[in-house]
Amino acid sequence: MAGGHGRANETVLLFRSQLQARGLAPATINRRLAALRSLVKLARTLGLITWVLEVEGVRTEPYRDTRGPGHAGFRQLLAGLDGRIDPKAIRDRALLRLLYDLGLRRAEVVGLDVEDVDLLAETVAVLGKGRTQKVTLTLPPATRAALAEWLTVRGMQFGPLFTSLDRASRGRRLSGMGLYLVVRQIGERVNLRVRPHGLRHAAITRALDLTGGDIRSVQKFSRHKDVRLLQRYDDNRQDLGGAVARRVAADAEIKVAQTALVVSKDLIEVPVSEETGASG
Protein backbone atom coordinates (compact mmCIF):
# COMPACT_ATOMS: atom_id res chain seq x y z
CA MET A 1 0.00 0.00 0.00
CA ALA A 2 1.32 3.42 -0.93
CA GLY A 3 2.29 5.44 2.13
CA GLY A 4 3.55 2.49 4.14
CA HIS A 5 2.79 1.44 7.70
CA GLY A 6 1.22 4.64 9.02
CA ARG A 7 -1.02 5.25 6.04
CA ALA A 8 -2.19 1.63 6.01
CA ASN A 9 -3.29 1.73 9.64
CA GLU A 10 -4.93 5.11 9.12
CA THR A 11 -6.93 3.72 6.19
CA VAL A 12 -8.07 0.68 8.16
CA LEU A 13 -9.06 2.86 11.13
CA LEU A 14 -11.24 4.89 8.77
CA PHE A 15 -12.66 1.67 7.32
CA ARG A 16 -13.54 0.42 10.82
CA SER A 17 -15.26 3.71 11.64
CA GLN A 18 -17.32 3.51 8.45
CA LEU A 19 -18.43 -0.03 9.27
CA GLN A 20 -19.49 1.07 12.75
CA ALA A 21 -21.37 4.05 11.30
CA ARG A 22 -23.31 1.64 9.07
CA GLY A 23 -24.51 -0.15 12.20
CA LEU A 24 -22.87 -3.50 11.42
CA ALA A 25 -22.57 -6.01 14.25
CA PRO A 26 -19.20 -6.12 16.07
CA ALA A 27 -18.69 -9.74 14.99
CA THR A 28 -19.17 -8.76 11.33
CA ILE A 29 -16.73 -5.85 11.64
CA ASN A 30 -14.16 -8.04 13.36
CA ARG A 31 -14.39 -10.70 10.64
CA ARG A 32 -13.64 -8.10 7.98
CA LEU A 33 -10.75 -6.66 9.94
CA ALA A 34 -9.37 -10.17 10.49
CA ALA A 35 -9.50 -10.78 6.74
CA LEU A 36 -7.47 -7.62 6.15
CA ARG A 37 -4.93 -8.59 8.79
CA SER A 38 -4.56 -12.04 7.22
CA LEU A 39 -3.99 -10.50 3.78
CA VAL A 40 -1.34 -8.13 5.14
CA LYS A 41 0.31 -10.99 7.03
CA LEU A 42 0.53 -12.99 3.80
CA ALA A 43 2.06 -10.02 1.97
CA ARG A 44 4.64 -9.67 4.76
CA THR A 45 5.43 -13.40 4.60
CA LEU A 46 6.04 -13.09 0.86
CA GLY A 47 8.35 -10.15 1.45
CA LEU A 48 6.12 -7.62 -0.30
CA ILE A 49 5.90 -5.40 2.79
CA THR A 50 7.71 -5.15 6.14
CA TRP A 51 4.89 -4.02 8.42
CA VAL A 52 1.69 -5.35 9.95
CA LEU A 53 -1.73 -3.90 10.67
CA GLU A 54 -2.17 -2.87 14.30
CA VAL A 55 -5.84 -1.85 14.21
CA GLU A 56 -7.75 -3.81 16.85
CA GLY A 57 -11.21 -5.24 16.47
CA VAL A 58 -14.38 -3.86 18.00
CA ARG A 59 -15.27 -4.99 21.48
CA THR A 60 -18.09 -7.52 21.41
CA GLU A 61 -20.68 -8.08 24.10
CA PRO A 62 -21.51 -11.58 25.35
CA TYR A 63 -24.74 -13.23 24.22
CA ARG A 64 -27.71 -11.48 25.78
CA ASP A 65 -30.47 -13.50 24.16
CA THR A 66 -29.53 -17.17 24.17
CA ARG A 67 -33.05 -18.56 24.19
CA GLY A 68 -33.97 -18.12 20.52
CA PRO A 69 -37.57 -18.94 19.56
CA GLY A 70 -37.67 -21.73 22.14
CA HIS A 71 -38.91 -25.30 21.76
CA ALA A 72 -42.48 -24.09 21.21
CA GLY A 73 -41.27 -21.74 18.49
CA PHE A 74 -39.46 -24.57 16.70
CA ARG A 75 -42.61 -26.69 16.78
CA GLN A 76 -44.49 -23.72 15.37
CA LEU A 77 -42.03 -23.46 12.48
CA LEU A 78 -42.45 -27.16 11.68
CA ALA A 79 -46.22 -26.79 11.87
CA GLY A 80 -45.95 -24.07 9.23
CA LEU A 81 -44.71 -26.76 6.82
CA ASP A 82 -47.26 -29.42 7.78
CA GLY A 83 -49.30 -30.83 4.94
CA ARG A 84 -46.89 -29.60 2.27
CA ILE A 85 -45.13 -32.17 0.08
CA ASP A 86 -43.56 -29.85 -2.49
CA PRO A 87 -39.74 -30.02 -2.89
CA LYS A 88 -39.18 -26.69 -1.12
CA ALA A 89 -41.15 -27.74 1.95
CA ILE A 90 -39.32 -31.09 2.09
CA ARG A 91 -35.95 -29.33 1.82
CA ASP A 92 -36.87 -26.67 4.37
CA ARG A 93 -38.07 -29.29 6.86
CA ALA A 94 -34.67 -31.01 6.65
CA LEU A 95 -32.92 -27.66 7.12
CA LEU A 96 -34.92 -26.86 10.26
CA ARG A 97 -34.25 -30.32 11.67
CA LEU A 98 -30.48 -29.99 11.28
CA LEU A 99 -30.42 -26.47 12.73
CA TYR A 100 -32.39 -27.47 15.81
CA ASP A 101 -32.00 -31.23 16.37
CA LEU A 102 -28.20 -31.11 16.03
CA GLY A 103 -27.74 -27.43 16.92
CA LEU A 104 -25.77 -26.84 13.72
CA ARG A 105 -24.48 -23.45 12.68
CA ARG A 106 -25.57 -21.89 9.41
CA ALA A 107 -22.20 -22.46 7.69
CA GLU A 108 -22.13 -26.06 8.89
CA VAL A 109 -25.48 -26.78 7.27
CA VAL A 110 -24.85 -25.17 3.89
CA GLY A 111 -21.38 -26.73 3.76
CA LEU A 112 -22.74 -30.27 3.83
CA ASP A 113 -22.39 -32.53 0.80
CA VAL A 114 -24.46 -35.60 -0.06
CA GLU A 115 -21.53 -37.87 0.74
CA ASP A 116 -21.46 -36.49 4.29
CA VAL A 117 -24.78 -38.19 5.03
CA ASP A 118 -24.86 -41.91 5.84
CA LEU A 119 -28.49 -42.92 6.25
CA LEU A 120 -27.63 -46.55 7.00
CA ALA A 121 -25.24 -45.62 9.81
CA GLU A 122 -27.56 -42.75 10.81
CA THR A 123 -24.73 -40.22 10.85
CA VAL A 124 -23.68 -36.96 9.25
CA ALA A 125 -20.12 -35.60 8.94
CA VAL A 126 -19.91 -31.91 9.83
CA LEU A 127 -17.03 -29.47 9.45
CA GLY A 128 -17.33 -27.44 12.63
CA LYS A 129 -16.38 -23.83 13.24
CA GLY A 130 -12.62 -23.39 13.32
CA ARG A 131 -12.04 -27.09 12.58
CA THR A 132 -9.91 -28.65 9.86
CA GLN A 133 -11.50 -32.11 9.99
CA LYS A 134 -15.12 -33.18 9.96
CA VAL A 135 -16.72 -34.75 13.00
CA THR A 136 -19.33 -37.50 12.76
CA LEU A 137 -22.63 -36.76 14.51
CA THR A 138 -25.47 -39.19 15.16
CA LEU A 139 -28.76 -38.43 13.44
CA PRO A 140 -31.88 -38.67 15.60
CA PRO A 141 -34.72 -40.63 13.93
CA ALA A 142 -36.77 -37.55 13.00
CA THR A 143 -33.72 -35.81 11.52
CA ARG A 144 -32.74 -38.89 9.55
CA ALA A 145 -36.28 -39.22 8.19
CA ALA A 146 -36.31 -35.58 7.05
CA LEU A 147 -32.95 -36.00 5.30
CA ALA A 148 -34.03 -39.25 3.66
CA GLU A 149 -37.14 -37.55 2.30
CA TRP A 150 -35.08 -34.67 0.93
CA LEU A 151 -32.53 -36.99 -0.69
CA THR A 152 -35.36 -38.84 -2.40
CA VAL A 153 -36.38 -35.56 -4.01
CA ARG A 154 -32.87 -34.24 -4.64
CA GLY A 155 -31.23 -37.47 -5.78
CA MET A 156 -28.11 -39.19 -4.49
CA GLN A 157 -25.60 -37.78 -6.97
CA PHE A 158 -22.56 -36.22 -5.33
CA GLY A 159 -22.51 -32.49 -4.67
CA PRO A 160 -24.05 -29.98 -2.28
CA LEU A 161 -26.63 -31.52 0.02
CA PHE A 162 -28.82 -28.43 -0.04
CA THR A 163 -29.33 -26.57 -3.28
CA SER A 164 -31.24 -23.48 -4.23
CA LEU A 165 -34.69 -23.97 -5.70
CA ASP A 166 -35.02 -20.41 -7.00
CA ARG A 167 -35.35 -20.08 -10.75
CA ALA A 168 -32.25 -17.87 -11.06
CA SER A 169 -29.88 -20.12 -9.06
CA ARG A 170 -31.55 -23.54 -9.17
CA GLY A 171 -29.13 -26.39 -8.53
CA ARG A 172 -26.41 -24.27 -6.95
CA ARG A 173 -25.32 -24.78 -3.35
CA LEU A 174 -27.63 -22.97 -0.96
CA SER A 175 -25.71 -20.01 0.45
CA GLY A 176 -25.59 -18.85 4.04
CA MET A 177 -27.72 -15.84 3.14
CA GLY A 178 -30.11 -18.15 1.29
CA LEU A 179 -30.54 -20.26 4.44
CA TYR A 180 -31.06 -17.12 6.49
CA LEU A 181 -33.86 -16.01 4.17
CA VAL A 182 -35.46 -19.47 4.17
CA VAL A 183 -35.69 -19.50 7.97
CA ARG A 184 -36.82 -15.89 8.11
CA GLN A 185 -39.62 -16.53 5.60
CA ILE A 186 -40.85 -19.65 7.40
CA GLY A 187 -40.95 -17.62 10.59
CA GLU A 188 -42.88 -14.78 9.02
CA ARG A 189 -45.58 -17.21 7.87
CA VAL A 190 -46.19 -18.25 11.48
CA ASN A 191 -45.69 -14.77 12.97
CA LEU A 192 -42.23 -15.45 14.40
CA ARG A 193 -39.04 -13.48 13.84
CA VAL A 194 -36.39 -16.18 13.60
CA ARG A 195 -32.85 -16.55 12.30
CA PRO A 196 -30.83 -19.75 11.84
CA HIS A 197 -28.56 -19.13 14.83
CA GLY A 198 -31.64 -18.54 16.97
CA LEU A 199 -32.57 -22.18 16.40
CA ARG A 200 -29.13 -23.22 17.65
CA HIS A 201 -29.67 -21.04 20.72
CA ALA A 202 -33.07 -22.64 21.29
CA ALA A 203 -31.65 -26.15 20.91
CA ILE A 204 -28.83 -25.57 23.39
CA THR A 205 -31.18 -23.98 25.92
CA ARG A 206 -33.59 -26.90 25.53
CA ALA A 207 -30.71 -29.37 25.95
CA LEU A 208 -29.78 -27.70 29.25
CA ASP A 209 -33.42 -27.94 30.35
CA LEU A 210 -33.65 -31.63 29.48
CA THR A 211 -30.34 -32.52 31.18
CA GLY A 212 -30.96 -30.46 34.29
CA GLY A 213 -28.15 -28.06 33.43
CA ASP A 214 -25.50 -30.72 32.70
CA ILE A 215 -23.07 -28.37 31.00
CA ARG A 216 -20.45 -31.03 30.26
CA SER A 217 -22.94 -33.23 28.41
CA VAL A 218 -24.43 -30.33 26.50
CA GLN A 219 -20.93 -29.25 25.46
CA LYS A 220 -20.71 -32.51 23.48
CA PHE A 221 -23.94 -31.52 21.74
CA SER A 222 -23.09 -27.86 21.07
CA ARG A 223 -19.39 -28.50 20.33
CA HIS A 224 -18.38 -25.27 22.06
CA LYS A 225 -14.66 -25.16 22.72
CA ASP A 226 -15.10 -22.88 25.74
CA VAL A 227 -17.44 -24.23 28.41
CA ARG A 228 -17.87 -20.69 29.77
CA LEU A 229 -20.16 -19.93 26.83
CA LEU A 230 -22.49 -22.68 27.99
CA GLN A 231 -22.43 -21.28 31.51
CA ARG A 232 -23.79 -18.07 30.02
CA TYR A 233 -26.55 -20.05 28.33
CA ASP A 234 -27.35 -21.75 31.63
CA ASP A 235 -27.39 -18.47 33.54
CA ASN A 236 -29.76 -16.94 31.00
CA ARG A 237 -31.92 -20.08 31.02
CA GLN A 238 -32.41 -19.86 34.77
CA ASP A 239 -32.46 -16.04 34.81
CA LEU A 240 -30.25 -16.07 37.89
CA GLY A 241 -29.87 -12.31 37.83
CA GLY A 242 -33.64 -11.86 37.68
CA ALA A 243 -34.14 -14.30 40.56
CA VAL A 244 -31.72 -12.37 42.76
CA ALA A 245 -33.33 -9.07 41.74
CA ARG A 246 -36.74 -10.37 42.82
CA ARG A 247 -35.36 -11.43 46.19
CA VAL A 248 -33.69 -8.05 46.71
CA ALA A 249 -36.89 -6.22 45.80
CA ALA A 250 -39.01 -8.46 48.05
CA ASP A 251 -36.60 -7.92 50.93
CA ALA A 252 -36.83 -4.16 50.42
CA GLU A 253 -40.65 -4.36 50.53
CA ILE A 254 -40.49 -6.27 53.83
CA LYS A 255 -38.16 -3.66 55.30
CA VAL A 256 -40.44 -0.83 54.13
CA ALA A 257 -43.47 -2.56 55.67
CA GLN A 258 -41.63 -3.13 58.96
CA THR A 259 -40.49 0.50 59.08
CA ALA A 260 -44.01 1.73 58.39
CA LEU A 261 -45.36 -0.48 61.19
CA VAL A 262 -42.83 0.87 63.69
CA VAL A 263 -43.60 4.47 62.72
CA SER A 264 -47.34 3.86 63.02
CA LYS A 265 -46.87 2.27 66.43
CA ASP A 266 -44.79 5.20 67.64
CA LEU A 267 -47.42 7.70 66.48
CA ILE A 268 -50.13 5.83 68.39
CA GLU A 269 -48.10 5.60 71.61
CA VAL A 270 -46.79 9.20 71.72
CA PRO A 271 -49.00 11.30 74.10
CA VAL A 272 -50.60 14.44 72.78
CA SER A 273 -48.73 17.60 73.84
CA GLU A 274 -50.31 19.75 76.64
CA GLU A 275 -49.71 22.76 74.39
CA THR A 276 -52.56 21.58 72.20
CA GLY A 277 -54.96 21.87 75.13
CA ALA A 278 -55.75 18.16 75.14
CA SER A 279 -55.17 15.86 78.08
CA GLY A 280 -52.22 13.50 78.06
C-alpha positions in Angstrom: 0.0 0.0 0.0 1.3 3.4 -0.9 2.3 5.4 2.1 3.6 2.5 4.1 2.8 1.4 7.7 1.2 4.6 9.0 -1.0 5.2 6.0 -2.2 1.6 6.0 -3.3 1.7 9.6 -4.9 5.1 9.1 -6.9 3.7 6.2 -8.1 0.7 8.2 -9.1 2.9 11.1 -11.2 4.9 8.8 -12.7 1.7 7.3 -13.5 0.4 10.8 -15.3 3.7 11.6 -17.3 3.5 8.4 -18.4 0.0 9.3 -19.5 1.1 12.8 -21.4 4.1 11.3 -23.3 1.6 9.1 -24.5 -0.2 12.2 -22.9 -3.5 11.4 -22.6 -6.0 14.3 -19.2 -6.1 16.1 -18.7 -9.7 15.0 -19.2 -8.8 11.3 -16.7 -5.9 11.6 -14.2 -8.0 13.4 -14.4 -10.7 10.6 -13.6 -8.1 8.0 -10.7 -6.7 9.9 -9.4 -10.2 10.5 -9.5 -10.8 6.7 -7.5 -7.6 6.1 -4.9 -8.6 8.8 -4.6 -12.0 7.2 -4.0 -10.5 3.8 -1.3 -8.1 5.1 0.3 -11.0 7.0 0.5 -13.0 3.8 2.1 -10.0 2.0 4.6 -9.7 4.8 5.4 -13.4 4.6 6.0 -13.1 0.9 8.4 -10.2 1.4 6.1 -7.6 -0.3 5.9 -5.4 2.8 7.7 -5.2 6.1 4.9 -4.0 8.4 1.7 -5.4 10.0 -1.7 -3.9 10.7 -2.2 -2.9 14.3 -5.8 -1.9 14.2 -7.7 -3.8 16.9 -11.2 -5.2 16.5 -14.4 -3.9 18.0 -15.3 -5.0 21.5 -18.1 -7.5 21.4 -20.7 -8.1 24.1 -21.5 -11.6 25.3 -24.7 -13.2 24.2 -27.7 -11.5 25.8 -30.5 -13.5 24.2 -29.5 -17.2 24.2 -33.0 -18.6 24.2 -34.0 -18.1 20.5 -37.6 -18.9 19.6 -37.7 -21.7 22.1 -38.9 -25.3 21.8 -42.5 -24.1 21.2 -41.3 -21.7 18.5 -39.5 -24.6 16.7 -42.6 -26.7 16.8 -44.5 -23.7 15.4 -42.0 -23.5 12.5 -42.4 -27.2 11.7 -46.2 -26.8 11.9 -45.9 -24.1 9.2 -44.7 -26.8 6.8 -47.3 -29.4 7.8 -49.3 -30.8 4.9 -46.9 -29.6 2.3 -45.1 -32.2 0.1 -43.6 -29.9 -2.5 -39.7 -30.0 -2.9 -39.2 -26.7 -1.1 -41.2 -27.7 2.0 -39.3 -31.1 2.1 -36.0 -29.3 1.8 -36.9 -26.7 4.4 -38.1 -29.3 6.9 -34.7 -31.0 6.7 -32.9 -27.7 7.1 -34.9 -26.9 10.3 -34.2 -30.3 11.7 -30.5 -30.0 11.3 -30.4 -26.5 12.7 -32.4 -27.5 15.8 -32.0 -31.2 16.4 -28.2 -31.1 16.0 -27.7 -27.4 16.9 -25.8 -26.8 13.7 -24.5 -23.5 12.7 -25.6 -21.9 9.4 -22.2 -22.5 7.7 -22.1 -26.1 8.9 -25.5 -26.8 7.3 -24.9 -25.2 3.9 -21.4 -26.7 3.8 -22.7 -30.3 3.8 -22.4 -32.5 0.8 -24.5 -35.6 -0.1 -21.5 -37.9 0.7 -21.5 -36.5 4.3 -24.8 -38.2 5.0 -24.9 -41.9 5.8 -28.5 -42.9 6.3 -27.6 -46.6 7.0 -25.2 -45.6 9.8 -27.6 -42.8 10.8 -24.7 -40.2 10.9 -23.7 -37.0 9.2 -20.1 -35.6 8.9 -19.9 -31.9 9.8 -17.0 -29.5 9.4 -17.3 -27.4 12.6 -16.4 -23.8 13.2 -12.6 -23.4 13.3 -12.0 -27.1 12.6 -9.9 -28.6 9.9 -11.5 -32.1 10.0 -15.1 -33.2 10.0 -16.7 -34.7 13.0 -19.3 -37.5 12.8 -22.6 -36.8 14.5 -25.5 -39.2 15.2 -28.8 -38.4 13.4 -31.9 -38.7 15.6 -34.7 -40.6 13.9 -36.8 -37.5 13.0 -33.7 -35.8 11.5 -32.7 -38.9 9.6 -36.3 -39.2 8.2 -36.3 -35.6 7.1 -33.0 -36.0 5.3 -34.0 -39.2 3.7 -37.1 -37.5 2.3 -35.1 -34.7 0.9 -32.5 -37.0 -0.7 -35.4 -38.8 -2.4 -36.4 -35.6 -4.0 -32.9 -34.2 -4.6 -31.2 -37.5 -5.8 -28.1 -39.2 -4.5 -25.6 -37.8 -7.0 -22.6 -36.2 -5.3 -22.5 -32.5 -4.7 -24.1 -30.0 -2.3 -26.6 -31.5 0.0 -28.8 -28.4 0.0 -29.3 -26.6 -3.3 -31.2 -23.5 -4.2 -34.7 -24.0 -5.7 -35.0 -20.4 -7.0 -35.3 -20.1 -10.8 -32.3 -17.9 -11.1 -29.9 -20.1 -9.1 -31.6 -23.5 -9.2 -29.1 -26.4 -8.5 -26.4 -24.3 -7.0 -25.3 -24.8 -3.4 -27.6 -23.0 -1.0 -25.7 -20.0 0.4 -25.6 -18.8 4.0 -27.7 -15.8 3.1 -30.1 -18.1 1.3 -30.5 -20.3 4.4 -31.1 -17.1 6.5 -33.9 -16.0 4.2 -35.5 -19.5 4.2 -35.7 -19.5 8.0 -36.8 -15.9 8.1 -39.6 -16.5 5.6 -40.9 -19.6 7.4 -40.9 -17.6 10.6 -42.9 -14.8 9.0 -45.6 -17.2 7.9 -46.2 -18.3 11.5 -45.7 -14.8 13.0 -42.2 -15.4 14.4 -39.0 -13.5 13.8 -36.4 -16.2 13.6 -32.9 -16.6 12.3 -30.8 -19.7 11.8 -28.6 -19.1 14.8 -31.6 -18.5 17.0 -32.6 -22.2 16.4 -29.1 -23.2 17.6 -29.7 -21.0 20.7 -33.1 -22.6 21.3 -31.6 -26.2 20.9 -28.8 -25.6 23.4 -31.2 -24.0 25.9 -33.6 -26.9 25.5 -30.7 -29.4 25.9 -29.8 -27.7 29.2 -33.4 -27.9 30.4 -33.7 -31.6 29.5 -30.3 -32.5 31.2 -31.0 -30.5 34.3 -28.1 -28.1 33.4 -25.5 -30.7 32.7 -23.1 -28.4 31.0 -20.5 -31.0 30.3 -22.9 -33.2 28.4 -24.4 -30.3 26.5 -20.9 -29.3 25.5 -20.7 -32.5 23.5 -23.9 -31.5 21.7 -23.1 -27.9 21.1 -19.4 -28.5 20.3 -18.4 -25.3 22.1 -14.7 -25.2 22.7 -15.1 -22.9 25.7 -17.4 -24.2 28.4 -17.9 -20.7 29.8 -20.2 -19.9 26.8 -22.5 -22.7 28.0 -22.4 -21.3 31.5 -23.8 -18.1 30.0 -26.6 -20.1 28.3 -27.3 -21.7 31.6 -27.4 -18.5 33.5 -29.8 -16.9 31.0 -31.9 -20.1 31.0 -32.4 -19.9 34.8 -32.5 -16.0 34.8 -30.2 -16.1 37.9 -29.9 -12.3 37.8 -33.6 -11.9 37.7 -34.1 -14.3 40.6 -31.7 -12.4 42.8 -33.3 -9.1 41.7 -36.7 -10.4 42.8 -35.4 -11.4 46.2 -33.7 -8.1 46.7 -36.9 -6.2 45.8 -39.0 -8.5 48.0 -36.6 -7.9 50.9 -36.8 -4.2 50.4 -40.6 -4.4 50.5 -40.5 -6.3 53.8 -38.2 -3.7 55.3 -40.4 -0.8 54.1 -43.5 -2.6 55.7 -41.6 -3.1 59.0 -40.5 0.5 59.1 -44.0 1.7 58.4 -45.4 -0.5 61.2 -42.8 0.9 63.7 -43.6 4.5 62.7 -47.3 3.9 63.0 -46.9 2.3 66.4 -44.8 5.2 67.6 -47.4 7.7 66.5 -50.1 5.8 68.4 -48.1 5.6 71.6 -46.8 9.2 71.7 -49.0 11.3 74.1 -50.6 14.4 72.8 -48.7 17.6 73.8 -50.3 19.7 76.6 -49.7 22.8 74.4 -52.6 21.6 72.2 -55.0 21.9 75.1 -55.8 18.2 75.1 -55.2 15.9 78.1 -52.2 13.5 78.1 
